[in-house]
Amino acid sequence: MRNILFILSFVLIIDGCRINGNPVASTVAPSLSVSTVQDSLQYTFEINKANFEADDTLIAVLTVRNIGSVPDTIMVPCYGMQWTLTNDSGITVNSGPRHFCNSVAREVLVSHQSVVIGGIYEPIMEMSDNQTGSFVLSTTYNLSLNLHVR
């Protein structure tokens, strides 16, 4: 009887490893997007993935969507969104954009229309100055996402 319990336990453990793919990995998927609502506008900040290798490129997009029932006007700077990459010690290791301009565009969004108002396309090792570890990528509208560089 004791051998049957042992075998049954072993089979359940093996089956669980096969289902999850990795018995020690977290089953919670890292967040790839975060949103906030201001008045009738929903701002969504998304990254292409949360775990990066040295030769990967970080792609991030900031989108605004009018969730109201009437048109709304937003102001979009010509340089897009400002962003910072902070290491786990709280030190900013990179930020952008690297160029600024003084012009601002008006964008009228009808109900349920979306528009991209900023983006990031940066090689990871240039951004993190060859550092590995955990980072926080923050942008305007108090939107932040966690990522990890190996």
N, C-alpha and C positions, 0 to 999 in steps of 0.2 A: 504494500500500500504506500509506503514511504517512497519507493522508487517511482510509482505512478505519479505522485504529487510532484516529485522532482522533475520528471520528464515533462509533465504538463506545464510546469512553471517555465522550464527551458524553452518549450515550444512557443509559449506566449511571449517570452522575451524576444526570441528570434523573429516571430511574426511582427511584433511591434517595431523592431529595427528595420524590417523590410518595408513596412508601411511608411515610416518616417524618413527612411533613407540614412539617418544618422542618429544613433541612440542618445548622443550627448548634445545634439544641436537643439536650440530653442525651437519650439513649434510655433512661436509667435513671429509672423512675418514683419520685417522692419517696415516702417511707414515710408512710402515714396511720395506722399503728398499731404499737404495741410491746407486748410481753408479757413477764412474768416469772412464775416459779413459786416459791412459798414453801410448803413442805410439800406438801399435796395441793390447794392453791389456786392457780389461774392468774389473775393480774391482767392485764387488757388495757386499754390507754389508746388511744383512737381520736379522731382529728379528722376533720372533714367534708371538708377539702381542705388542701393545703399552700401554695397560692399565693392570696393575697387581694388584693382591690382595696379602696379606701377605704370603700366603702359595704357591704362584706360583713360577715357575722356569723360569728364563730368558734363552732362547736358541737363540744364535746368530751365524751366519755363514758368513765367508768372502770367496768369490769365485772369481777366476780369469778366464777369458775366452779370448782366442786368437781370436780377430775379424778380424785379417789380413789374407792374403792369403798364407803366408809362415810360417813355424815353428818358434817359439820363445822360448827362454829359460828364466825361472824365477828362482830366488833363494828363497827357503822356509826355514826359521829357524826351527829347530826341536821343539821349544816351541810354534810355531804358531804365532798368531798375538798378539801384545800388545794392551791393551784396558784400558780405564778409565771410571769410572762412576762419574759424577760431578753433585752436587745438584744445585738448582736454585740460590744459592748464589755464585756459581763458585768454591766451595770447593770439591776436590776429596775425595769421600767417600769410594772408592774401586778401585782397579786396578788389572791387571793381565798380563801375567801369573805369578804365584807365584814361579815358578822355571825356571831357564834358563840353557841353554847348549851352547856350543861353536860350534856345528856342524850346517852346512847348507846343505840342499839337493838341487840339481839341478833338475828342472822339465822341460822337453821339451814338449811344447804344440803345436800340429799340428793345422792347420787352423780350427777354430770353436770348438776346444776342451775346456772343462772347468775342473777345479780342485778346490777342497776346500783346502784353505791354512791356515785356522784358524777357531776356534770356541770357544764359551763360553757356559757353562752349569752351572749356578749358582742359588741357591735359592735366591729369592729377598730379604728376610729379612736379610740374611747374608751379602748381597752386600750393602744394604743401611743402615746397622746398626740400624734397626728398625725405620728408618725415612720414612715419607710419603711425597708426593709432586711430583714435576716435576724434572726430571733428564735428562742429556744428556749423552748418551753412545757413546764414540768416540773410533776410532781405527786407525790403520796405514792408510796411503794414504789419510789423511784428510777426512775421512768418519765419519759422526755423525748422530745419530738418537735420537729423543726425546721419552721419555717414562714417564709414570705416575704411581706412587705407591699409592694405597689407603689403 
